Amino acid sequence: MLENLASDIRKAATSGSIEEIPERGANEVKNLTSAVNAFFASERQRLEQRALLLSGISHDLGTPATRLKLRTALIDDQILREKLDRDIDQMTDMIDGVLSYTRHEMDTEAPRKISMRSLVEAIVDDYQDLGKPVTLEAPDKINLDRLGNVFSQTSENTQILIRDHQRVLCKCRPNAIRRALTNLIENALKYGEEAQVALHATADHFTIVVSDRGSHTSFEQPEKLLEPFVRGENAKLLKGAGLGLTITNSVVKNHGGTLSFSQGQNGLEVVMDLPRWI
């Protein structure tokens, strides 16, 4: 019973589950489960209060930022006006980033069973409809050895596309996965020339790889980019607040997965590895 409880606690801690752990077993184990549920409930309440506070502050900062933008238009000195406009734009980008982050923190989307390939294809199709250079790697075909029969004395090796393999059924939070994948594609388009998306799956995990082409980052430790407001050297001249990868990493962790980086042949590869069932 204690091993089951420990397993439930680990699952709740890694998946970001908001559901209470069922109280079962001996009275001592039930009391322990109740204490763990109370702790999780207090932590959720604390995080929600923090998210609401950050969201309120970020929202309120938008009003004076808009007033500053209007007032700078009255400045005659063009060079000074352009400098102030850049500073205000940077500040509003940071405000928008914090609002996006807090919205994600307060999101209580329930997990659903979906076809991950259908979700990824829909996201890629949306970008292609807008004329963006985003492509999806074709699904892998499965090799089947066909045995010989009375009409054919030799065996044949045939490659076919298994429909269930193509669908990659899983249980996840679709809106959160969409947000995470969209952030990675946007980064690939912003810092590279194009984005290529690949989806691979095993019996218990699925992996989404987003590769760009043409990005040459000098950042020695790309994992540092997962921290809030941290940006690479190649991002200094581009708009952004440095929260996109932070949100993506939070989504992946809440699904019990990992986010990693690798240097591809033509650019940077970002890998989301997640369990198929949470």
N, C-alpha and C positions, 0 to 999 in steps of 0.2 A: 504493500500500500504506500509506503514511503517512496519507493522507487517510482511508482506511478505519479505521485504528487510532484516529485522532483522533475519528472519528464514534462508534466503539465506546466510547471513554473518556467522551465527553460523554453518551452514552446510559446508561452505567453510573452516572455521577455524578448524573444527574438522576432516574433511576428507582429508585435504591436497590437495584439488582440485586446479588445475592450470587453470581452465576455468574461464573466466570473468563472473560476475553476469550480467544477462540481464538488460539493462536500459529500464525501462518501468514506466508508470504512469505519474503523474504530473511533471512539469519541475523541481520543487524543489527536488522531489524524484529522478529524473534522475540525477540531479547535485550531489546529495549525493551519488548515486550509482557509478557515475563516479569517485568521490573522493576515495571511498572505493576500486574500481578496481585499481586506480593509486597507492594506498598504498600497496595493495597486490602485484602489479607488482614490486614495488621498493623493497619489502621484499624478493620476489623470486630472484631478481637480486643480492641482498646483500648475500643471502644464497648460491647462485650459485658461486659467487666470492670467498666466504670463503671456499666452498668445493673444488674449483679448486686450491686455494692456498694450502690447506692442502694436497690435492692429489699430487700436484707438489713437495712439500717439502718431503712428505713421499716417493715418487718415487725416488727423487734425493738421499735420505739417503741410499737407497738400494745399490748404487754403492760403496761408501766407506765401508759399512758393509761387502760387498763381498770381498773387498780387505783385510780388517782386518782378515776375516776368512782364507784367503789364507796365510797371513803373520804369523798367529799364528801356522800354521803347521810347520814353521821353528824353533819354540822355542824348545829347548832341554829339558827343565824342564817340565816333564809330568803333574805334579800337577798344575803348573801355566798355562800350555796350556789348560787343561781341564776347569779351572776356567774362563779363557778368552773366551773359546768356549761357555760356558753356558751363559755368559753375552751377547755375540754377538747373540746367538740364541734368548734370551729374547728380545733383541732390534729389531731383524728382525720380531719376532712375533708381537710386538707392531706396527711396520711399516705396516705389512700385515693387521692388524686389522683396522688401520686408513684408509688404502686404501679401505677396504671393506665398512667402514662406509661412506666415502665420495662418493663412487660409489652409495650407497643407497640414499644419500642426493640428488645426481644429477639425479636420476632415474625419468623419466617422463612417466612411463608406464600408458597406458590408461586402465580404468576399463573395464572388459568384463564379460559377463554372462557365468558362468560355473557351473558344478556339483562339489560342494566342496568335496563330498564323493569320487568322482573319482580322484580328485587331491590328497587327503590324502591317498587313497589306492595306487596310483602310487608311492608316496614317500616311504610308508612303504614297498611296493614290492621291490623297489630299494635296500633298506637296507637288506631285507631278501635274495635277490639274492647274496649279498656279505657275507652272513652268519652271519649277525649281529642280536642280540636278540631284535628285534623290532616287536611288534605285534599290531594289530588293533582290538579294541573291536567290536564285531558284532553289527550291527544296531538293534535298538529296534524294537520289533514287536508291532503291534497295536491290541488292544483288540476290537473285534466286537461282539455285542450281536445279535445273530440270533434269530428271533421270531419263535415261533412254527407255524406249518401249519396243514393241514388236515391229513398229514401222520405222523406228530410228534407233540404230545401235549405239549412237553417240549421245552423250549428255550435252545440253546447251546451257549457257549462262545468260540469263535474261535480266535486264534492269527494268524495274517497274516502279511507279510512284504509288505507294500505299496511301490510301485516302486518310486513314486514321493517323498515320505518321505525319501527313501533310497538315492536318488540323491542329496538332499539338494541343490537345485538350488539357486544361489546367484550371485550378481554382485560385483566383487572385482578386485584387481590387482594380478593376479595369481602368477607371478614371485616373487612378494614381499611376499605373503603368503607362498610360497614354501621356501623362504629364512628364514622367521621367524620360521616356523615349523622345518626346518632342524637344525637351531641353538638350538632349545629346545631338539630335539632328540639327537644331539651331546652332549649336556650337560648331559642329562640323562645317556648316555652310558659312558661318561667320569667319572662322579662322582658316578654312581651307577652300577648295574650289568646288567640291561636291561631297555628298554623303552617300555611303553604301551601307545598307543594313542587311545583316545576316541573322537567321534564326536556326538554332540547332537544338536538339532535344535528346534526352535519354529517358529511361523509364521513370526517373524520379526528379530530374532537373531539366530546365530549359535555359538556353543561353542566347542573349541578344548582343550582337557585336555591331557597333557603329564605327565605321572607318571613314576618315576624311582623306582628301588628296591635296597636297600642296602646303599643309601646315608645317611649319618648322619652329617648334617651340624650343627655347633654350632653358626651359624650366627643368632642373635636375631631378626634382622630386614631385612628379605630377600628383601624388596622393595629397600634397599640401593644398591642391586646388579644391579639395573637398571641404576645406574650412570656410566659414562665412567670410565674404568680402575679400578673399584672396584671389588674385588674378595673375596670369602669366605675363612674361615680358612682351609677348606678341599681342596682348590685349590692351595695352596702355592707350592706344589711339582709337580704340573702338568703344562704343557705348556699352554699358552693362554695369551691374553692381557686384558681380561675383557670387551670386546666390543660386544660380542654375544647377551647378553640380552638387551644391549642398542639399538642395531639395531632392535631386535625383538619388543621392546617396541615402537620404532619409527614407525615401520610398523603398529602395532596395533592402535596407536594413529592416524596415517594418514588415517585409515579406520573408525575412529570414535568409536573405541572400547576401552577395558580396559584389562590390563594384571595384574593378581593377583597370589598369592602363597597360598598354604595350605599344612598342614602336613598330608600326607596320612598314611595308616596303615604300609606300608613298606618303605616309603621314601617321597620325596618331590613331590608335584603336582603343575604344572604351568598351569594356565587357561587363554586361550585367548577367550574373549567374544567380538564378532563383529556383527554389523548389516548385514543382508543378502543383503541389497541394499544400495549402496553408491552413 
